[in-house]
Amino acid sequence: MGADGLPETADPAPPPGLVVVGRFDQPPGYSVNRPSGTDSWLFTWTTGGHGHLSQGTAETRASTGDLVVLAPGTRHRYGTRPGASHWQFWWAHCQARPTWQSWLRPYDTGDGLYAVSPTPDALHDRVGAAFRRMLADARWTGTGAPPGTRGEADRVAVAHGSAARELALCALEEAVLLTAATACTPSPPPGVDPRVRRAEALIAADPGAPHTVRSLAGQVALSPSRFAHLFTQQLGVSPMRALREARLRHAARLLEGTDLSVERIAAASGFVSPFHFNRVFRERYGTPPGAYRANAPMVGGADQRGGEA
């Protein structure tokens, strides 16, 4: 299917149940008006220029790095923003997976219009790659390898087979999760330096990594001495003590939720020596790791524990 087969100024939307994805670069005056809305969700990701979207009484502008989502069933209109030279964007019509609505809820501007903005610049290429993969995966026949991402010749694709639809939705799910998880960054509590919060986040995201005062300081653009002083002053605990606590919490979760050996859990949590891990774990939780696991309730039942890989 080519771009000519889909609406420019016409109103019809793809039939419900299909997964349709494409990329447009539209000139001034481009506009789509659907007085009854659609039976599917519409996702747009702007890569250049400016767009304007309205749904019911809600409206928003779209610039590079903005994901705007329109829920089904409500009149909507969208197009190149008046005064803009063009609007370049990816779009997808499909039925949203149920989990996506909870991710989008913080960005609901009313009447089912979700404006997910701003997505950090560092993620733009990753989100764009997800849409390119969605375009390629929608063409998969279900046999052999899915087609690779190609140039702009194939600007629109319709996923006909169930395998192609699910694979395309997985790519779209990545785009939705990346944007929704990062666009609305909560403000740090008053008085806490954002560089300290950033270091806290780095530790929490990967406590098993070989963090040091020097490596953490480098990632937040501070000297090691200044970073250690600021971190300790503002959080009341040294960076290495905070790292040890994060590693112990991580180890406790692995003991509760997997059947990995204590030695592997120690290594995965950043402890070089199993003997040191046993000692500090017992100091923190009052019992050695093996006994902690024996007394801990299984997370989600026995079938949720992962085996040795």
N, C-alpha and C positions, 0 to 999 in steps of 0.2 A: 504494500500500500504506500502511495506517495503522499506528500503534503497536500496535494490538490484534493485528495479524497476526504480531508477533514476540514472543519469549519474555519473560515476566516471571518467574514462578517455574517455568515449563516449561523443559525441557532442550534441545529441538531448536535447531540453529544453521542459518543459511542454507546452501544447497547449495554445494559447492566450485565455484569458477569465477565466481561472481557477485561483483559489487562492490555492497555494501549499506552505506548510511550513514544515521545518524540522530542525534537529540539527545533525551535523556531527562532528566527531573527526577523522581527516584524518592524515595518516602517511606521512613521507617524500616521495616525488615522486608523490603525488596526484596532478592531473592537469585536468582541463576542458578547451577545446578549441572550440570556436564557431566562425568560420570565417565570418558568416553572422549575428552574434548577435542573438537576440531573438525578439519575438513579444511582450514580456512582460518586466516589470521592474524586476530587481533582487536586493534584499536588503540583506546585510550580516552584522551580528553583532558578532564580535569576542569575545569569552569568555576565550580563552586560546591559547597558542602557537602564531604562526605568519603565516599570509597569504600574498600573493602577487596577486594583481589584475591589469589588464591592459584593456583598452578599446580604440580602435583607437590608437592614439599616446600618450595618457595619461596613467599613471600608478601610483600605490600607494602601500604602505605596509599597512598591517592591524595587529594591536596588540590588546590586551585586552582593551575593551572599545571603539573600533573604529566601527562606522557605515559606510560602503562603499556601495554606490548605483550605479548600472549600468542601464542607460536608454536603451530603445529598439533600435534595428536597426543598431547597430554598432558592428563590430567584437570585440570579447573580449576573454580574457583568464584569468583564475584564478586558484590558487592552493596553496599548502603549500610552504611557502617561502624557497628557497634553503638554506640549512644549519640549518633549524628549525627542532625540534624533532617531531612536530605535528602542526596541525591547528584545533582548536575546534571553531565552529561557528554555529550560527543560520542563516538560510537563508529563503527567501520567494520570490516566483515568483507571480506576480499579475499585474493588471493595477493600476497605481498610481492614487490617487485622485488628481484633479486639484490643490487644495490648497497646496499640498505637494511640488510642484515644486518651489513655491516662498520661502518656508522654506529652501529648499535645495540649492537654487541659490548661496548663499554666499560661498558654498563649492565646486562649479563647478571647476574642474581642467582641463576641456577641453574634448571634444568629448563625453559629457554626463556621465562622471565619477565624482561622488560626494563623496569626502572623508570628512566625518563629524568627526572631531577629534580635541582635545581630549575631551571626555565627562567626567565631574567630577566624581571621584570615588564614591561619595555619591549617584549617580544615577544609578550605574551599576546594583544593585539588582532590582531596579524598572523597568529598561528597560528589564532585563532578565525575570522578572515576566510577562511583557507584551507579550514577545514572547512565554512563556509557556502558557499563556492564549490564544494566537492566535492558538497554536497547539491544545488546547482543544476545543476551539470554532469552529474550522474548522470541527470538528466531530459532531457538533450538528445536530440533525435530524429535528429541528423546532418544536418538541413537548417535553413537559416536560422541566426540567432544563437542561442547557448545561452541558456536562460532566466536572468534576473537573480536575485540572491539575494533571497528573499522572507522574510516573517515566519515565525512558528513554526507556521503552519497545516500545512505539509508537513513533518512531523517525521521521516519515513523515506522514502528513495528507493532504488530498485534500478536500477542501470545495465544495461539490456538490450543495447543496441547496442555494437559494438566501439568506435566513436568515443566514445560516452559513457563507456565503461569506462576508456579510455585518458586521457581528459580528467579524469575524477574521480581517477584514480591520480596524475596530475600534481599536482593540488591536495594530495592526501595526501602526496606526496613532498616538497612544500614544507614541510608541517608537520613531517614527520619530520626533514628536514635542519635546519630552524631550531632545533628542540629539541635534537637530538643534537649539533649543532655548538656549542651555547652552554651547555648545562646543566652540563657538567663542565669548568669553567675551571681549568686548571692553576695551582698556586700559584707566584708569582714566586720566583726564586732568593732565598735569604736575603741580606739587606742591601741589596736594590734596592727603592727606593721604588715602590709600585704606580702612582703618578702618572707616573713616568718610563716604566714599562712600558706604560702606557696611551698615552703620547705616541709611543713606539716603534711600537705597534700601529697608531695612526692614520697614521703615515708609511708603514708597510709596506702598509697596506690600499689607499692611494691616493697613491702618490708623486708623481703628476702634478698633484695639487691645489695651489692657491696657498698652501701653508702658510707661515707666518712664525713667528718666536719668539712674537710676541704672540698669534696665533691658536691656536697649540698650547698656550700657557700658559693661555689662557682656557678651553680645553676640559678642562683638568685642574685648574682652580680654583687657579692659582698666579699670582703677579705675574710679568711677563716676566723681570725680573732674577733672582728666586728660581728660576724654572723653568730658565733658562739655566745658572745656577750648579749646581743640583742635577743636571741632566742631564749636564753635562760632568764633574762630580765623580764620578758613579757609573758612567758608561759610558766615560769617557776620551776623548770626542769631543763637539764642540759639536752642538747640535740642527741647525744649518744644514749642518754637515759630514755628519752622519748622513743628512740629507735628500738631499744631493747624491749620496751613495753609493747610497741607495735608488733615486734616479732613474736613475743610470747602470746599475744592475742591471736595472731595468725596461726601459730602452732596449736593453740587450744581449739580453734575452729576446725583445723585439719584432723585433730584427734576425735572431735565430735562427729565429723561428717564423712570421714574416709576410713579405710582400713590399711592405709599406708603404714609402713613400719616406722617405729619411733626414730630410727636413724635417718630415714628419708624425710620425715617431717622436720627433723632438726636441720638438715641441709636445705630443704625448701624454704625454711623460715630464716635462713641467714646465719645459722650457728655452725661454725666450722667443726667444733668438737661435740660429739654426742654426750660426753661426760659433762662438759660445761653446760650444755642444754638441760640435762637432767637436773643439775644442781640449781640453776637459776629458775627453772620451771617449778621445782619443789618450793623454793623460797617464795615464789609469787603466788602459787595456788595451794600450797600446803600439802601437796601430794605429788608423787612422781608421775610422769606422763602416762605410763601404763595403767596405773590405778585410776588416774583421772578419766581415761577412756572407758575403763570398765564401769565406772559409776555415772558416766555422762549419758543422757538420753540421746538416742540416734536422731539425726536430723532428717525428718521426713520418712522415718522407718528404715528397716534394715536394707531394703532394696536401693536406698539412695547412696549407700556407701560405695565409693569407687574402688575397684580392685587395682592391683599393681599393674602398671602399664608395661 
